Each structure stands twice: as C-alpha cells, then as structure tokens.
Amino acid sequence: MLYQVYGIPNCNTVKKALNWLTVHHVPHTFHNFKKEGIAASVLKEWSSQVGWAVLLNKQGTTWKKLDTSIQETITTEQKAIALMQQSVSIIKRPVIVKDGTVVVIGFNETLYQQIFNSKAY
C-alpha cells in the first residue's frame, strides 16, 4: 500500500519530503490540504495517535499571525481540530500516513532514512 502524504504543495518542507520520497522510490500519493481539505474525523484519529499539540504548528506563520486572544483559547483537542479545519495551513506538515497510521510528521532526512529504508514498501 502507498504512503499518503498530506500537506500544501507550495510548502518548502512538503516539497523536500516529496522529493526525498520520489528520489528514494517510496510509493506515495499526495493529499493537498488547500484543495481537498481535511475531515475532523481524520484529524481526531491523528490526534489520538500523536496528540493534537504535535499536529498544531505553533512555529509557523499562520499561528504567529493569529491574535493572542485566539491563541490562548486553543487548549483542547476539540478547539485545536476546529482551528486546523478552519485554517489548514496551521497543521504541521507533511503528515505521512500508511494504512491509517501516522508514520511521521515534518521532514528530517535522517529520520526518513531510518523509517523508510527499514521498511519493505
């Protein structure tokens, strides 16, 4: 089965991840958050696996542009998921999933080598 890469195509981190997967012949498809959105049920499943705080990118521009009063209200999974659905750019990316399980979030070449080179595709 293919890996499913979730992200935004113009994100540099997503570009690096997609390029790495392609160069290393890791079979994958791409889900564009901007065009296809993301269901709350999917975010909830990911959150149950890795935690909503891991999915919420507080280092990115989208979070930093939010008013502090809004940032301070994001204290629960439900509120974080609602925000991530409203503004998909705030989801840390890429999120790479296989068979419904989150494999990795973000891009780190060393980590990718460990994860993908140790698995049979």
C-alpha positions, 0 to 999 in steps of 0.5 A, spaced: 500 500 500 502 507 498 504 512 503 499 518 503 502 524 504 498 530 506 500 537 506 500 544 501 504 543 495 507 550 495 510 548 502 518 548 502 518 542 507 512 538 503 516 539 497 523 536 500 519 530 503 516 529 496 522 529 493 526 525 498 520 520 497 520 520 489 528 520 489 528 514 494 522 510 490 517 510 496 510 509 493 506 515 495 500 519 493 499 526 495 493 529 499 493 537 498 490 540 504 488 547 500 484 543 495 481 537 498 481 539 505 481 535 511 475 531 515 475 532 523 474 525 523 481 524 520 484 529 524 481 526 531 484 519 529 491 523 528 490 526 534 489 520 538 495 517 535 500 523 536 496 528 540 493 534 537 499 539 540 504 535 535 499 536 529 498 544 531 504 548 528 505 553 533 512 555 529 509 557 523 506 563 520 499 562 520 499 561 528 504 567 529 499 571 525 493 569 529 491 574 535 493 572 542 486 572 544 485 566 539 491 563 541 490 562 548 483 559 547 486 553 543 487 548 549 483 542 547 483 537 542 476 539 540 478 547 539 485 545 536 481 540 530 476 546 529 482 551 528 486 546 523 479 545 519 478 552 519 485 554 517 489 548 514 495 551 513 496 551 521 497 543 521 504 541 521 506 538 515 507 533 511 503 528 515 505 521 512 500 516 513 500 508 511 494 504 512 491 509 517 497 510 521 501 516 522 508 514 520 511 521 521 510 528 521 515 534 518 521 532 514 528 530 517 532 526 512 535 522 517 529 520 520 526 518 513 532 514 512 531 510 518 523 509 517 523 508 510 529 504 508 527 499 514 521 498 511 519 493 505 514 498 501 
